[in-house]
Amino acid sequence: MHVEFIQAKYKTGLYIGELLEKRESEQKGLMKVLAVVKHPTQGDLHQPKQSDVAYFHQRKALAEFEKTWVPLATVTLYKGEVPSYKDSLKTAWQEKYDQLATKQTPFAQLSIQHLKELKTEYGI
């Protein structure tokens, strides 16, 4: 059996996985996560890049083999080599950290704090 890999967005993260099921009527697809391309953005999704919010959310990357419904509009075929979950998580985390480290805003500093906690939790 030939498995086709996809790349899809889930909230503010981007992932590589397998499309297990489609619900055309709902415009959703069930994806099994295999790798992380872009680590989710920290904070309140409804007030992006704001630190002065009621609750500043710590946003974890989806776990390896976690299944989640993604919008079909964000699904594209993935043709490359699928990296290991752990390596991809480490790379995505580092890219997000490096982007924030160049900024001196309260949002960036709070995000970095959350990312450091996640790094320990992830064991990377």
C-alpha positions as CSV (number, residue, x, y, z in Angstrom):
1,M,0.0,0.0,0.0
2,H,1.4,3.4,-1.0
3,V,1.1,6.1,1.6
4,E,0.8,9.7,0.5
5,F,2.1,12.3,2.9
6,I,0.5,15.7,3.4
7,Q,1.4,19.0,4.9
8,A,-1.3,20.9,6.8
9,K,-1.9,23.7,9.2
10,Y,-3.4,23.3,12.6
11,K,-4.1,26.6,14.3
12,T,-0.7,28.4,14.1
13,G,1.4,25.2,13.6
14,L,2.4,23.4,10.4
15,Y,2.8,19.6,10.2
16,I,3.6,16.7,8.0
17,G,1.4,13.6,8.3
18,E,-0.8,11.1,6.7
19,L,-4.4,11.9,5.7
20,L,-6.5,9.1,7.2
21,E,-10.0,10.4,6.4
22,K,-11.8,13.2,4.6
23,R,-15.1,14.8,5.5
24,E,-15.9,16.8,2.4
25,S,-19.1,18.1,3.8
26,E,-17.2,19.7,6.7
27,Q,-14.1,20.5,4.7
28,K,-11.9,18.7,7.2
29,G,-9.4,15.9,7.0
30,L,-8.1,13.6,9.8
31,M,-4.4,13.8,9.9
32,K,-1.9,11.6,11.8
33,V,1.1,13.8,12.7
34,L,4.5,12.5,11.7
35,A,6.6,15.7,11.8
36,V,6.5,19.4,12.8
37,V,7.4,22.0,10.2
38,K,6.4,25.2,12.1
39,H,6.0,25.3,15.9
40,P,2.8,26.9,17.1
41,T,2.8,30.6,18.1
42,Q,2.5,31.3,21.8
43,G,-0.2,33.5,23.3
44,D,-3.9,34.2,22.5
45,L,-4.9,33.2,19.0
46,H,-7.6,36.0,19.0
47,Q,-5.1,38.7,19.9
48,P,-1.9,37.8,18.1
49,K,1.4,39.3,19.2
50,Q,-0.2,40.8,22.3
51,S,1.2,40.1,25.7
52,D,-1.4,42.1,27.8
53,V,-4.2,39.5,27.5
54,A,-6.4,37.8,30.0
55,Y,-4.5,34.5,29.5
56,F,-1.3,34.1,27.6
57,H,-1.5,30.5,26.3
58,Q,1.4,28.1,26.2
59,R,0.9,26.3,22.8
60,K,2.5,22.9,22.4
61,A,3.2,21.2,19.1
62,L,0.9,18.3,18.2
63,A,2.4,15.0,19.4
64,E,3.9,12.3,17.3
65,F,1.1,10.1,15.8
66,E,-1.6,12.4,17.3
67,K,-4.7,12.5,15.2
68,T,-6.4,15.8,14.6
69,W,-8.9,17.3,12.2
70,V,-7.3,19.9,9.8
71,P,-9.0,22.2,7.3
72,L,-8.8,20.6,3.9
73,A,-8.1,24.1,2.5
74,T,-4.7,23.9,4.2
75,V,-3.8,20.4,3.0
76,T,-1.1,20.0,0.3
77,L,0.8,16.9,-0.8
78,Y,4.2,16.5,0.8
79,K,6.8,15.1,-1.6
80,G,10.0,15.2,0.4
81,E,11.6,12.9,2.9
82,V,9.6,12.9,6.2
83,P,12.0,13.8,9.0
84,S,11.9,12.1,12.3
85,Y,9.4,13.7,14.7
86,K,12.0,14.5,17.3
87,D,14.4,16.1,14.8
88,S,11.6,18.1,13.2
89,L,10.3,19.3,16.6
90,K,13.7,20.4,17.6
91,T,14.3,22.3,14.3
92,A,10.8,23.9,14.4
93,W,11.3,24.9,18.1
94,Q,14.7,26.5,17.3
95,E,13.4,28.4,14.3
96,K,10.5,29.9,16.4
97,Y,12.9,30.7,19.3
98,D,15.4,32.4,16.9
99,Q,12.6,34.5,15.3
100,L,11.6,35.8,18.7
101,A,15.1,36.3,20.1
102,T,15.7,39.1,17.7
103,K,12.7,41.1,19.0
104,Q,12.7,43.0,22.3
105,T,8.9,43.1,22.8
106,P,6.9,42.0,25.8
107,F,5.2,39.4,23.5
108,A,8.5,38.0,22.3
109,Q,9.9,37.8,25.9
110,L,6.8,36.0,27.2
111,S,6.8,33.6,24.2
112,I,10.5,32.8,24.8
113,Q,9.7,32.0,28.4
114,H,7.0,29.6,27.3
115,L,9.2,28.0,24.6
116,K,12.0,27.4,27.2
117,E,9.5,25.5,29.4
118,L,8.3,23.5,26.4
119,K,11.9,22.6,25.4
120,T,12.3,21.0,28.8
121,E,9.0,19.2,28.5
122,Y,9.8,18.0,25.0
123,G,13.2,16.7,26.1
124,I,15.0,18.4,23.2
